Amino acid sequence: MKRVLLIGAFLVSALSPQILQAQISAKQAKADKLYAQLAFDAAIPLYEQLAKKSDDPSIKLKLANSYRLTQNFIKAEYWYEQ
């Protein structure tokens, strides 16, 4: 029984980063689709969540652009500086 629990705990810890990355990829794909459709107001919350979990400069750039294109220049400036 202990062996089964140990193996289960190992699998969960080993797969957690992959699951998190898959969730980030799915969220980024949705945000990118909204961005391409010029739905910047809808894309901003998704990019905000992604920016908290990733240091990907393309996410920060699209977030900054989205803020700029919705005329929120203060937040745009902040994200351009990141």
C-alpha positions in Angstrom: 0.0 0.0 0.0 2.8 2.4 0.9 4.5 1.6 -2.4 1.3 2.5 -4.4 1.0 5.8 -2.5 4.6 6.6 -3.1 4.4 5.9 -6.8 1.2 8.0 -7.0 2.8 10.9 -5.2 5.9 10.6 -7.5 3.7 10.6 -10.6 1.7 13.6 -9.5 4.8 15.6 -8.7 6.5 14.6 -12.0 3.4 15.5 -14.1 2.5 18.7 -12.4 4.9 21.0 -14.4 3.7 19.4 -17.6 0.0 20.0 -16.7 0.8 23.6 -15.7 2.6 24.1 -19.0 -0.3 22.7 -21.0 -2.7 25.0 -19.2 -0.5 28.0 -19.9 -0.2 27.0 -23.6 -4.0 26.6 -23.9 -4.6 30.0 -22.2 -2.0 31.6 -24.4 -3.5 30.2 -27.6 -6.9 31.6 -26.5 -5.4 35.0 -25.7 -3.5 35.0 -29.0 -6.7 34.2 -30.9 -8.5 37.1 -29.2 -5.5 39.4 -29.9 -5.6 38.4 -33.6 -9.3 39.1 -33.7 -8.6 42.6 -32.2 -10.5 41.7 -29.1 -8.0 43.4 -26.9 -10.3 43.9 -23.9 -11.0 40.2 -23.8 -7.3 39.3 -24.3 -6.0 41.5 -21.5 -7.2 39.4 -18.5 -5.7 36.3 -20.1 -2.4 37.9 -20.8 -2.3 39.3 -17.2 -2.7 35.8 -15.8 0.0 34.5 -18.2 2.4 37.3 -17.3 2.2 36.3 -13.6 3.3 32.8 -14.5 5.8 33.3 -17.3 8.6 35.6 -18.2 7.9 35.2 -21.9 8.6 38.6 -23.5 6.0 38.0 -26.2 3.3 37.8 -23.6 4.4 41.1 -22.0 4.6 42.8 -25.4 1.1 41.7 -26.4 -0.2 42.7 -23.1 1.4 46.2 -23.5 0.1 46.5 -27.0 -3.4 45.5 -25.9 -3.4 48.2 -23.2 -2.1 50.7 -25.7 -4.7 49.8 -28.3 -7.4 50.2 -25.6 -6.0 53.6 -24.7 -4.8 52.5 -21.2 -1.4 54.2 -21.7 -0.3 54.0 -18.0 -0.6 50.2 -17.9 0.8 50.0 -21.4 3.9 51.9 -20.3 4.4 49.6 -17.3 4.3 46.5 -19.5 6.6 47.9 -22.1 9.1 48.5 -19.4 9.0 44.9 -18.2 
